[in-house]
């Protein structure tokens, strides 16, 4: 305890220690003056005694310096205080406190996990190794100005971190301050991924629009030039141009629908709708396509209404896309089954499941997780030939998500595919 007190005195601030010594000296000066004034002591003797007391009052300062140099000799870092360690440990992002040489003084658990090579009392430059980071650190130390760098991590997955080095004056155990470097890592991976997706999306969308546009302008040139007087060629080219223009219109429609659904993704539809007539309307509407593709559509719907909280137009788009895909890509199976059944979700909630099952070529397992990505197609040529945009299933997934539902995709190659849209079941409306 006594030792702790002495230590705390040595490590107390300069102003505290100054106050201690000043009080001792003031008290000694006052009592000696009183004794001299009373004639009990000669002034010279009093001065000598004061000098002794002054020396005694200054001893702790010397002791302090000795203690400090002893600590330094032992290699302890002067800013290794529990408070500084606690602040670094409590930072939410990976954080490392370095001394002026770039040696690690403190690092939190997140930093240790991110860069396991970082060790206390070792140079961060050796652990991080990147020339960009080493330069930034050297510059921050030399200029005492903040610097930024990029930290890339590839294991176990690609991660982009922005590294910020900020010079911070940290109070030392001996009363002064030490210029340290606070290095923090900010995870930029989600923003980077969104940025990549945005760039991919723009590139894909413009490519998809440019293809039919190029075909249209090519046919226009031909019709104005070599095929000007060829009635049969004109008929054929106009047919192709019509198909290309329809595809462009469909692509723009899908893009607009997708962005509309995305904008309202956080708002769950709240109108009660019966999905039985919606599914029936879609099947009826696609009857001409089924006939053209020689596919028999089997419908298995309940006699009673099936209520969900939904948006009628959006649900029409969901079932249209699923049935149309089954008729286009699964036509070779000759049969499509559209069914609606009540079931229970994984969380034990009642749900309604609309399943569209075909008996066509099916989809290889490696494609299944990516089918709902925008513009993802198993066979781009086949999709284009069918007038597809590659946005249908992405739109389906977004709409189902907005309805707080799930889209299940199952397929056995060469034995067809089943797309199931699951929606939380709603209570029937109260009879009016
Ligand atoms: P598309 O406009 O190309 O039809 P979708 O997003 O609707 O775009 O579908 C993406 C891809 O998924 C299609 O290009 C096709 O390769 C595949 N696909 C969708 N439905 C089926 C199905 N029933 N059978 C086989 N493949 C399918």
Boltz pocket constraint, residues with backbone or C-beta under 6 A from the ligand:
constraints:
  - pocket:
      binder: B
      contacts: [[A, 321], [A, 322], [A, 325], [A, 326], [A, 329], [A, 330], [A, 358], [A, 360], [A, 361], [A, 362], [A, 363], [A, 371], [A, 373], [A, 376], [A, 377], [A, 378], [A, 379], [A, 383], [A, 384], [A, 387], [A, 388], [A, 389], [A, 390], [A, 391], [A, 392], [A, 393], [A, 394], [A, 417]]
      max_distance: 6.0
